[in-house]
Amino acid sequence: MNAINEYMQIDDRHITGWCDQCWEYFNRSIGQYKRYYKYAKIGITIDYKVRASQHEHREKKYKWERMIVLYRTTSENNANYVEGYYQERDDFVNEWYGWSHMSPTGEYYVYLLLGNHRFRRK
């Protein structure tokens, strides 16, 4: 499912399963998307459409253009584990590090934010 927020394109390309079985998909997908953008951020949420809107309005310096929903899980621990793994890398602009505690809704989403496209004409 693709959706457009005010300025951001949202691509729901999530997979499910044990996070240990998903690393190859995460690494390949993140690498392919990131090479076209100056900024990347990883995060988790229970509602990715609402979260995309929040990023658009709060973090304008990164010019977020695209959100890729990578992973859906019912495990808050798995979502935090995946997010934490990528937050530790220097090539992400995550400004907050820690363990997220969200309302238990049954589903958590790990997403990749991409901003400031490298090849877009200005």
C-alpha positions as CSV (number, residue, x, y, z in Angstrom):
1,M,0.0,0.0,0.0
2,N,1.3,3.4,-0.9
3,A,0.0,6.6,0.6
4,I,0.8,10.2,0.4
5,N,0.8,12.4,3.5
6,E,1.1,16.1,3.0
7,Y,4.6,15.8,1.5
8,M,5.7,12.4,2.4
9,Q,5.3,9.2,0.4
10,I,4.6,6.1,2.5
11,D,5.4,2.7,1.2
12,D,4.1,-0.2,3.2
13,R,6.5,-3.0,2.3
14,H,6.5,-4.7,5.7
15,I,7.3,-8.3,6.3
16,T,6.4,-10.3,9.4
17,G,8.1,-13.1,11.4
18,W,10.9,-13.5,13.9
19,C,13.3,-10.6,13.6
20,D,16.2,-13.0,13.4
21,Q,14.8,-14.3,10.2
22,C,14.4,-10.8,8.7
23,W,17.9,-9.3,8.9
24,E,18.7,-10.0,5.3
25,Y,15.6,-8.3,4.1
26,F,16.2,-5.3,6.4
27,N,19.8,-4.8,5.4
28,R,19.2,-5.2,1.7
29,S,16.1,-2.9,1.7
30,I,17.7,-0.2,3.9
31,G,20.9,-0.2,1.8
32,Q,19.0,0.1,-1.5
33,Y,16.8,3.0,-0.3
34,K,19.5,4.9,1.6
35,R,21.8,5.3,-1.3
36,Y,19.5,7.8,-2.8
37,Y,19.0,10.0,0.2
38,K,21.2,12.2,2.4
39,Y,19.3,11.4,5.6
40,A,17.9,8.2,7.1
41,K,16.2,7.5,10.4
42,I,14.8,4.3,11.8
43,G,11.8,4.2,14.2
44,I,8.9,2.2,15.6
45,T,5.3,3.2,15.9
46,I,1.8,1.7,16.3
47,D,0.4,4.0,13.6
48,Y,2.8,4.8,10.8
49,K,0.5,7.3,9.0
50,V,0.2,9.4,12.1
51,R,3.9,9.1,12.8
52,A,4.8,10.2,9.2
53,S,2.8,13.4,9.8
54,Q,4.5,14.0,13.1
55,H,7.9,13.7,11.4
56,E,6.9,16.1,8.6
57,H,6.0,18.8,11.0
58,R,8.6,18.4,13.7
59,E,11.8,17.7,11.8
60,K,11.8,20.0,8.8
61,K,15.6,20.3,8.7
62,Y,15.8,16.7,7.3
63,K,13.2,17.3,4.6
64,W,11.7,13.9,5.1
65,E,10.2,12.7,1.8
66,R,9.6,9.0,2.1
67,M,8.7,6.5,4.8
68,I,9.2,2.8,4.2
69,V,7.4,0.5,6.5
70,L,9.8,-2.5,6.9
71,Y,8.4,-4.8,9.6
72,R,5.2,-5.6,11.5
73,T,5.3,-7.5,14.7
74,T,3.1,-8.1,17.8
75,S,6.2,-8.1,19.9
76,E,7.3,-4.8,21.4
77,N,10.6,-6.4,22.3
78,N,11.3,-7.4,18.7
79,A,10.4,-3.9,17.4
80,N,12.7,-2.3,19.9
81,Y,15.5,-4.7,19.1
82,V,15.4,-4.0,15.4
83,E,15.2,-0.2,16.0
84,G,18.0,-0.3,18.5
85,Y,20.3,-2.3,16.2
86,Y,20.1,0.4,13.4
87,Q,20.1,3.4,15.8
88,E,23.6,2.4,16.9
89,R,25.0,3.0,13.4
90,D,26.6,6.3,12.4
91,D,24.7,6.6,9.1
92,F,21.3,7.2,10.8
93,V,20.3,10.6,12.2
94,N,18.3,9.3,15.1
95,E,18.5,11.8,17.9
96,W,16.8,9.9,20.7
97,Y,18.1,6.5,21.8
98,G,16.3,4.2,24.2
99,W,13.6,1.8,24.7
100,S,10.1,2.8,23.4
101,H,7.0,1.9,25.4
102,M,3.8,2.2,23.5
103,S,0.2,1.5,24.2
104,P,-0.3,-2.3,23.7
105,T,-2.4,-2.4,20.5
106,G,-1.2,-5.7,19.2
107,E,0.9,-4.4,16.3
108,Y,4.1,-2.5,16.1
109,Y,5.8,-1.2,12.9
110,V,9.5,-0.5,12.2
111,Y,9.9,2.1,9.6
112,L,12.7,3.8,7.7
113,L,12.5,7.6,7.0
114,L,14.4,9.1,4.1
115,G,15.1,12.7,3.4
116,N,16.8,15.1,1.1
117,H,17.0,13.1,-2.1
118,R,20.5,13.2,-3.5
119,F,19.6,13.3,-7.2
120,R,16.5,15.6,-7.2
121,R,16.9,18.8,-9.2
122,K,16.4,21.9,-7.2
